[in-house]
Amino acid sequence: MNAFLRSILSSLLVMSTLGLGSGLALADSTKVVYHIDDAANQGLKGLRNIRNHLDVSPQTKIIVVTHANGVDILMDGAKDAKSGTDYAPLVGALKSRGVRFEVCSGLNKLSATSSSTVLMVSPVILVTVVNG
């Protein structure tokens, strides 16, 4: 058993010396997808939860997929209906921390508006349910 353990430790040492161990650290980075489909009920709360998530785990890679009425948080001039809070500063702050925002391509609302009215998503990334 001792020889087996030494063999593993030696292999790990060689891997880290050759730079192969750094790939293992990258594989451990956490990736999270948040879905927002209702700005009125999820918008402000969701954006704040994402901010809190990054506060405790700043290395997390986060993608926010908006669909249905959730895309409203990304529209130019959009505000939370209950508090009147502008979404733009919250979205901008999250983007500056590496959060990626996407809009589902199945969204009929987007086709009815100009993509220039969609806030802070450049370009608008149209994703589908089966996007990998």
C-alpha positions in Angstrom: 0.0 0.0 0.0 2.9 2.4 0.8 4.4 1.8 -2.7 1.0 2.5 -4.3 0.6 5.8 -2.4 4.1 6.9 -3.2 3.4 6.1 -6.9 0.3 8.3 -6.9 2.1 11.2 -5.1 5.0 10.9 -7.5 2.6 11.1 -10.5 0.9 14.1 -9.0 4.2 15.8 -8.4 5.3 15.2 -12.0 2.0 16.4 -13.4 2.1 19.6 -11.4 5.8 20.2 -12.4 4.9 19.8 -16.1 1.9 22.1 -15.7 -0.6 19.4 -16.3 -2.0 19.8 -12.8 -3.2 23.3 -13.6 -5.8 21.8 -15.9 -7.2 19.9 -12.9 -7.9 23.2 -11.1 -9.7 24.6 -14.2 -11.9 21.6 -14.3 -13.1 22.3 -10.7 -14.4 25.8 -11.5 -18.2 26.0 -10.8 -20.6 26.9 -13.6 -24.1 27.9 -12.9 -27.1 28.8 -15.1 -29.9 31.0 -13.7 -33.2 31.0 -15.6 -35.5 34.1 -15.4 -38.8 33.8 -17.0 -40.9 36.3 -15.0 -39.3 39.7 -14.4 -42.1 40.9 -12.1 -41.6 38.0 -9.6 -38.0 36.9 -10.3 -36.2 39.9 -11.7 -34.9 41.9 -8.8 -34.7 39.0 -6.5 -32.8 36.9 -9.1 -30.3 39.7 -9.8 -29.7 40.2 -6.1 -29.3 36.4 -5.6 -26.7 36.3 -8.4 -24.8 39.2 -6.8 -24.8 37.4 -3.4 -23.7 34.2 -5.1 -20.7 36.0 -6.6 -19.9 37.6 -3.2 -19.4 34.2 -1.6 -18.0 32.5 -4.7 -16.4 35.0 -7.0 -14.8 32.4 -9.3 -18.2 31.0 -10.3 -19.0 31.3 -14.0 -22.6 32.4 -14.2 -24.9 32.5 -17.2 -28.4 34.1 -16.9 -30.8 32.8 -19.5 -33.9 35.0 -19.9 -37.0 33.8 -21.6 -40.7 34.6 -21.7 -41.4 37.7 -19.6 -37.9 37.4 -18.0 -36.4 39.3 -20.9 -38.0 42.4 -19.5 -35.0 42.8 -17.1 -32.9 43.4 -20.1 -35.1 45.9 -21.9 -34.0 49.5 -22.1 -35.5 51.6 -19.3 -36.9 48.5 -17.4 -37.7 48.9 -13.8 -39.0 46.5 -11.1 -42.7 47.0 -10.9 -42.9 46.8 -7.1 -40.0 48.9 -6.0 -39.2 51.0 -9.1 -35.6 49.9 -9.0 -33.8 50.2 -12.4 -32.5 46.9 -13.7 -29.7 48.5 -15.8 -27.3 49.2 -12.9 -27.8 45.7 -11.5 -27.3 44.0 -14.9 -24.3 46.2 -15.6 -22.6 45.4 -12.3 -23.1 41.7 -12.8 -21.7 41.9 -16.4 -18.6 43.7 -15.0 -18.2 40.6 -12.7 -18.2 38.3 -15.7 -21.9 37.2 -15.7 -23.2 36.4 -19.2 -26.8 37.2 -20.1 -28.6 35.3 -22.9 -32.0 35.6 -24.5 -33.8 32.5 -25.5 -34.3 32.4 -29.3 -37.8 31.0 -28.9 -38.9 34.4 -27.6 -41.7 36.0 -29.7 -41.4 39.2 -27.7 -37.9 39.8 -29.0 -38.9 39.4 -32.6 -41.6 42.0 -32.1 -39.0 44.6 -30.8 -35.7 45.8 -32.1 -32.7 44.1 -30.5 -31.4 47.6 -29.9 -34.0 48.0 -27.1 -32.5 45.0 -25.3 -30.3 46.4 -22.6 -26.7 45.5 -22.0 -26.5 42.3 -23.9 -24.1 42.8 -26.7 -24.7 41.0 -28.9 -28.0 39.5 -28.0 -27.1 35.8 -27.7 -30.0 33.8 -29.0 -30.0 30.4 -27.4 -32.2 27.4 -27.8 -33.4 24.8 -25.3 -30.8 22.4 -26.6 -27.9 24.9 -26.6 -24.8 23.2 -25.3 
